[in-house]
Amino acid sequence: MRIRRSGEDGPRVAFITSTKIWKRAVDRNRIKRRFRAICRHVLPETPKNLHILFILKPDALGATHMELTEEVKRLLSKVPEALSKPPSMSPRAKRMAEKRKARTSKAT
């Protein structure tokens, strides 16, 4: 799950279902429908002004509705803590920053 603050009134939700993992469109659409239904019930309890991105994994297709609901609630309970921390850089972003720093130090 990824989150970002937004300037909008309510939370916005998106789902990633990779064709690499979910070969059949039927499976990709089924899991998105299940998560949309869960989010409809759980999102009124979440903080406003957020963009929430769920990256769906293969285990989700075999899970029950109750298991998925509990997992979504667990993830959303971590949102306030995650927003209080400064965003961390990905390993790739760190490498790029180091390269940029090395280039600028060589130029001077």
C-alpha positions in Angstrom: 0.0 0.0 0.0 1.2 3.5 -0.8 -0.3 6.7 0.5 0.1 10.4 -0.3 -1.6 13.5 1.0 -3.9 15.3 -1.5 -5.8 18.6 -1.6 -9.1 16.9 -2.2 -12.0 16.4 0.2 -12.2 12.6 0.5 -9.8 9.7 0.1 -9.1 8.4 -3.4 -8.3 4.7 -3.9 -6.6 2.9 -6.7 -5.5 -0.7 -7.3 -2.6 -2.2 -9.2 -3.2 -5.6 -10.6 -0.2 -6.6 -12.8 -0.7 -8.7 -15.9 2.6 -10.4 -15.0 1.0 -11.8 -11.8 -2.7 -12.0 -12.8 -2.6 -13.6 -16.3 -6.4 -13.6 -16.8 -8.4 -10.4 -16.9 -11.2 -12.3 -15.1 -9.0 -12.7 -12.0 -7.7 -9.1 -12.2 -11.2 -7.7 -12.4 -12.5 -10.0 -9.7 -10.0 -9.0 -7.1 -10.5 -5.3 -7.9 -14.2 -5.7 -7.4 -13.7 -7.4 -4.1 -11.3 -4.7 -2.9 -13.7 -1.9 -4.1 -16.5 -3.5 -2.1 -14.3 -3.6 1.0 -13.1 -0.1 0.6 -16.7 1.2 0.3 -17.3 0.0 3.9 -13.9 0.8 5.4 -13.0 4.2 3.9 -15.5 6.3 5.8 -13.4 5.5 8.9 -10.1 6.6 7.2 -8.5 10.1 7.2 -9.6 12.5 4.5 -7.3 14.1 1.9 -5.4 11.0 0.9 -4.5 9.1 -2.2 -4.3 5.4 -1.3 -2.8 2.9 -3.7 -3.2 -0.9 -3.1 -0.7 -3.2 -4.9 -2.6 -6.5 -5.0 -0.7 -9.7 -4.6 -1.7 -13.3 -5.7 -2.6 -14.4 -2.2 -5.5 -12.0 -2.2 -7.5 -14.0 -4.7 -7.7 -17.1 -2.4 -8.4 -15.1 0.8 -11.9 -14.8 2.3 -13.8 -11.5 2.4 -13.3 -11.3 6.2 -9.5 -11.8 5.9 -9.2 -9.1 3.2 -11.3 -6.7 5.3 -9.1 -7.3 8.3 -6.0 -6.8 6.3 -7.3 -3.5 4.8 -8.2 -2.3 8.2 -4.8 -3.2 9.6 -3.1 -1.4 6.7 -5.3 1.7 7.1 -4.6 1.8 10.8 -0.9 2.4 10.0 -1.7 5.5 7.9 -1.4 8.2 10.7 1.9 6.8 11.8 3.2 6.7 8.2 2.2 10.3 7.5 4.0 11.5 10.6 7.3 10.2 9.3 9.2 12.0 6.6 9.1 10.1 3.3 12.1 7.8 2.7 13.9 7.5 -0.5 13.8 4.3 -2.5 17.2 2.5 -3.1 17.2 3.7 -6.7 16.5 7.3 -5.7 19.4 7.1 -3.2 21.8 5.8 -5.9 20.7 8.6 -8.3 21.3 11.2 -5.6 24.7 9.8 -4.8 25.7 9.9 -8.5 24.4 13.4 -8.9 26.4 14.4 -5.8 29.5 12.8 -7.1 29.1 14.6 -10.5 28.7 18.0 -8.9 31.7 17.4 -6.6 33.9 16.5 -9.6 32.8 19.6 -11.5 34.0 22.0 -8.7 
